[in-house]
């Protein structure tokens, strides 16, 4: 099966068949977790789960690992959240991110990266957890820190499926950004804080060699609205370089957090290029790259 077809299947499973995936709906969250676990296991990955609770409700992160060859003690985390807000089936936010996670895992199955790659599906990113210590990604990043793991960096897949070639379709949080960045929403972006710039630009360089999909990078302070609006925020709190891979969410996609965020609104061919570019970039991360372990947290994600 080709990658675009696989991505479409995953998004349809999560957004259409399972539907709204709120932390308050245990049955649907459990279905999503079982589906993600099953897909990873079918690819040959050992799968584990990290359990935690919010408001006495049980939640679980799903984790799979591809052991590195040259430097297995160094870890690269690739993550995406599988929950949604209660107003949307969440095809783009964030079934597309989970599809990307599984798509990368599919392309890397049986490969031998230099560093260990962890695929993590986070259970709780949306409000009321959003940008708090209750996020599934915060629980996972905190555990990495407590165990003193050597983390090369974290790639956060957050809405990677909505593209448009309509002129003027792309918007930005600050007016001057229209002068620097494209006005058409036909690109993917790698977005992170300033201290993650080296990690972001290194991965971007490898991405560009693997695909012709237009790519924009931005490493900026937290006052730029949206710069830390996902699970990479959690890893920054523990001093881990991280960036978000995004179609820019509400700056482009009019269906954000609405009932209209449906599978048929996404562009699976361009999504596949995101997956292919990131997979290639992951394979060239080497064990000599600086890893982060037990560093001071980065205040406010800066």
C-alpha positions as CSV (number, residue, x, y, z in Angstrom):
1,X,0.0,0.0,0.0
2,X,1.3,3.4,-0.9
3,X,1.8,6.1,1.8
4,X,-1.0,8.5,0.8
5,X,-3.5,5.6,0.9
6,X,-2.2,4.4,4.3
7,X,-2.5,8.0,5.7
8,X,-6.1,8.2,4.5
9,X,-7.0,5.0,6.2
10,X,-5.6,6.1,9.5
11,X,-7.3,9.5,9.4
12,X,-10.6,7.9,8.4
13,X,-10.3,5.3,11.2
14,X,-9.7,8.0,13.9
15,X,-11.8,10.8,12.7
16,X,-14.7,9.1,11.0
17,X,-15.0,5.6,12.6
18,X,-13.9,6.5,16.1
19,X,-14.8,10.1,16.0
20,X,-14.5,12.8,18.7
21,X,-11.7,11.7,21.0
22,X,-12.2,13.7,24.2
23,X,-10.4,12.7,27.4
24,X,-13.9,12.5,29.0
25,X,-14.9,9.7,26.5
26,X,-13.0,6.7,27.8
27,X,-14.5,4.3,25.3
28,X,-13.3,6.3,22.2
29,X,-10.0,7.1,23.8
30,X,-9.4,3.4,24.5
31,X,-10.4,2.5,20.9
32,X,-7.9,5.1,19.6
33,X,-5.1,3.8,21.9
34,X,-5.8,0.2,20.9
35,X,-5.8,1.0,17.2
36,X,-2.5,2.9,17.4
37,X,-0.9,0.1,19.5
38,X,-2.1,-2.5,17.0
39,X,-0.7,-0.6,14.0
40,X,2.7,-0.2,15.6
41,X,2.8,-3.9,16.8
42,X,1.8,-5.0,13.3
43,X,4.9,-3.3,12.0
44,X,7.1,-5.3,14.4
45,X,7.7,-2.7,17.1
46,X,7.6,-3.5,20.8
47,X,4.8,-1.4,22.3
48,X,4.5,-0.1,25.8
49,X,2.1,2.3,27.5
50,X,2.6,5.0,30.1
51,X,-0.5,5.4,32.3
52,X,-1.5,8.6,34.1
53,X,-4.8,10.2,35.3
54,X,-6.6,13.5,35.1
55,X,-9.6,14.2,37.3
56,X,-9.5,10.6,38.2
57,X,-9.9,9.5,34.6
58,X,-7.3,7.0,33.3
59,X,-5.3,8.0,30.2
60,X,-2.3,6.4,28.4
61,X,0.5,7.3,26.1
62,X,1.4,4.7,23.5
63,X,5.1,4.2,23.0
64,X,7.1,2.2,20.4
65,X,10.8,2.0,19.9
66,X,13.2,1.4,17.1
67,X,16.6,0.8,18.6
68,X,19.6,2.7,17.3
69,X,22.7,1.0,16.0
70,X,25.6,3.4,16.4
71,X,24.4,5.3,19.5
72,X,21.4,3.4,21.0
73,X,21.7,5.3,24.2
74,X,20.7,8.5,22.4
75,X,17.0,9.0,21.8
76,X,15.0,11.0,19.2
77,X,11.3,11.3,20.1
78,X,8.6,11.6,17.4
79,X,5.2,12.4,18.9
80,X,1.6,13.3,18.1
81,X,-1.5,13.6,20.3
82,X,-4.5,11.5,19.5
83,X,-7.2,13.4,21.5
84,X,-9.5,16.1,20.2
85,X,-11.7,18.8,21.7
86,X,-15.4,17.9,22.0
87,X,-16.5,20.0,19.0
88,X,-14.6,18.1,16.2
89,X,-13.8,14.7,14.9
90,X,-10.3,16.1,14.4
91,X,-9.2,14.9,11.0
92,X,-6.4,17.5,10.9
93,X,-6.2,18.1,14.6
94,X,-4.8,15.7,15.2
95,X,-5.6,12.5,13.3
96,X,-3.2,13.8,10.6
97,X,-0.4,14.0,13.2
98,X,-1.1,10.4,14.3
99,X,-1.2,9.3,10.7
100,X,2.1,11.0,10.2
101,X,3.5,9.2,13.2
102,X,2.4,5.8,12.0
103,X,3.5,6.6,8.4
104,X,7.0,7.4,9.6
105,X,7.0,4.2,11.7
106,X,5.9,2.3,8.6
107,X,8.7,3.7,6.5
108,X,11.4,3.1,9.2
109,X,10.3,-0.4,10.1
110,X,13.3,-2.7,9.7
111,X,15.7,0.2,9.1
112,X,18.8,0.9,11.2
113,X,19.0,4.5,12.4
114,X,22.1,5.6,14.3
115,X,20.1,6.7,17.3
116,X,17.1,5.2,19.0
117,X,13.8,6.5,17.7
118,X,10.7,6.5,20.0
119,X,7.3,6.9,18.5
120,X,4.9,8.3,21.1
121,X,1.2,8.9,20.8
122,X,0.1,11.3,23.5
123,X,-3.3,10.9,25.1
124,X,-4.0,14.4,26.3
125,X,-3.0,17.7,24.6
126,X,-6.2,19.6,24.3
127,X,-7.8,21.9,26.9
128,X,-8.0,21.7,29.9
129,X,-4.5,20.1,29.8
130,X,-3.2,22.4,27.1
131,X,0.2,23.9,28.0
132,X,0.1,22.5,31.5
133,X,1.7,19.7,33.5
134,X,-1.3,17.6,32.8
135,X,-0.4,17.0,29.2
136,X,0.5,13.5,28.1
137,X,3.6,14.8,26.6
138,X,4.6,16.5,29.8
139,X,4.2,13.2,31.7
140,X,6.5,11.6,29.1
141,X,9.1,14.3,29.0
142,X,9.2,14.4,32.8
143,X,9.8,10.6,32.9
144,X,12.7,11.0,30.3
145,X,14.2,13.6,32.5
146,X,13.8,11.6,35.7
147,X,15.6,8.6,34.1
148,X,18.4,10.8,32.8
149,X,17.9,9.7,29.2
150,X,20.1,11.4,26.5
151,X,17.5,13.0,24.2
152,X,18.8,14.3,20.9
153,X,15.5,16.2,20.3
154,X,11.8,15.9,19.8
155,X,9.6,16.2,16.6
156,X,6.0,17.1,17.3
157,X,3.5,16.3,14.5
158,X,0.6,18.8,15.0
159,X,-1.8,19.2,12.1
160,X,0.0,18.2,8.9
161,X,-2.8,17.6,6.4
162,X,-4.4,20.9,5.2
163,X,-2.9,22.5,2.2
164,X,-4.3,25.0,-0.3
165,X,-3.0,26.8,-3.4
166,X,-5.4,29.7,-3.0
167,X,-3.5,33.0,-3.0
168,X,-3.9,34.8,0.3
169,X,-4.9,31.7,2.2
170,X,-2.1,31.9,4.6
171,X,-2.2,34.1,7.7
172,X,0.3,35.0,10.4
173,X,0.2,36.2,14.1
174,X,2.3,39.3,13.3
175,X,1.7,41.6,10.3
176,X,5.4,41.9,9.4
177,X,5.5,38.1,8.9
178,X,3.5,38.5,5.6
179,X,6.6,40.2,4.2
180,X,8.9,37.3,5.0
181,X,6.7,34.2,4.5
182,X,4.5,32.9,1.8
183,X,0.9,34.2,1.3
184,X,-0.3,30.8,0.1
185,X,-0.9,27.9,2.4
186,X,0.8,25.2,0.3
187,X,3.8,24.5,2.5
188,X,4.7,22.7,5.8
189,X,6.4,24.5,8.6
190,X,8.9,23.5,11.3
191,X,8.3,25.8,14.3
192,X,10.2,26.0,17.6
193,X,11.8,28.2,20.1
194,X,15.1,30.0,19.7
195,X,17.1,27.4,21.7
196,X,15.9,24.7,19.3
197,X,17.2,26.5,16.2
198,X,20.2,24.2,15.6
199,X,18.1,21.1,15.8
200,X,15.3,22.5,13.7
201,X,17.6,23.8,10.9
202,X,19.5,20.5,10.8
203,X,16.4,18.5,10.3
204,X,15.1,21.0,7.8
205,X,18.2,20.7,5.7
206,X,17.8,16.9,5.5
207,X,14.0,17.2,4.8
208,X,14.6,19.5,1.8
209,X,17.0,17.0,0.2
210,X,14.3,14.3,0.4
211,X,11.2,16.0,-1.0
212,X,10.1,19.0,-3.1
213,X,7.3,20.0,-0.7
214,X,7.9,23.7,0.2
215,X,9.2,24.1,3.7
216,X,9.3,27.1,6.1
217,X,11.2,27.2,9.4
218,X,10.7,29.6,12.3
219,X,12.4,29.7,15.6
220,X,11.1,32.6,17.6
221,X,10.4,33.8,21.2
222,X,7.2,32.6,23.0
223,X,5.5,35.9,22.4
224,X,4.9,34.9,18.8
225,X,1.4,33.4,19.1
226,X,1.4,29.7,18.2
227,X,5.2,29.1,18.4
228,X,4.7,26.7,21.4
229,X,1.1,25.6,20.9
230,X,1.6,21.8,21.1
231,X,3.5,18.9,22.7
232,X,6.9,20.3,21.9
233,X,6.2,22.8,24.7
234,X,6.5,20.0,27.3
235,X,9.9,18.9,26.0
236,X,11.2,22.5,26.0
237,X,10.3,22.7,29.7
238,X,12.9,20.0,30.4
239,X,15.6,21.7,28.2
240,X,15.1,19.4,25.2
241,X,15.3,20.9,21.8
242,X,12.0,20.4,20.0
243,X,10.0,21.7,17.1
244,X,6.4,21.3,15.8
245,X,5.7,20.1,12.2
246,X,2.5,22.0,11.2
247,X,0.3,23.2,8.5
248,X,-0.1,26.3,10.8
249,X,-3.5,25.3,12.2
250,X,-6.0,28.2,12.5
251,X,-3.7,30.5,10.5
252,X,-4.7,28.4,7.4
253,X,-7.3,25.7,8.1
254,X,-10.8,27.2,8.5
255,X,-12.1,24.0,9.9
256,X,-9.9,24.2,13.0
257,X,-11.8,22.7,16.1
258,X,-15.0,22.6,14.2
259,X,-17.3,19.8,13.1
260,X,-16.0,20.4,9.5
261,X,-12.5,19.1,10.3
262,X,-13.2,16.0,8.2
263,X,-11.0,13.5,6.4
264,X,-12.0,14.6,2.9
265,X,-10.6,18.1,3.6
266,X,-7.0,16.9,3.8
267,X,-4.4,16.5,1.1
268,X,-2.9,13.0,1.5
269,X,-0.3,13.3,-1.3
270,X,1.3,16.3,0.4
271,X,0.9,14.7,3.8
272,X,2.9,11.8,2.3
273,X,5.7,14.2,1.3
274,X,5.9,15.4,4.9
275,X,6.2,11.8,6.1
276,X,8.8,11.0,3.5
277,X,10.9,14.1,4.2
278,X,10.8,13.5,8.0
279,X,11.7,9.8,7.6
280,X,14.7,10.7,5.5
281,X,15.8,13.3,8.0
282,X,15.5,10.9,11.0
283,X,17.8,8.4,9.2
284,X,20.6,10.9,9.0
285,X,20.6,11.9,12.7
286,X,23.9,10.6,14.0
287,X,25.1,9.7,17.5
288,X,27.6,12.6,17.6
289,X,24.8,15.2,17.7
290,X,24.5,16.9,21.1
291,X,22.0,15.2,23.3
292,X,20.2,16.8,26.2
293,X,20.2,15.2,29.6
294,X,19.4,16.8,33.0
295,X,19.8,20.3,31.7
296,X,18.0,23.3,33.3
297,X,14.5,23.7,32.0
298,X,13.9,26.5,29.5
299,X,11.6,29.0,31.1
300,X,8.4,29.8,29.1
301,X,9.7,27.8,26.2
302,X,12.2,30.4,25.1
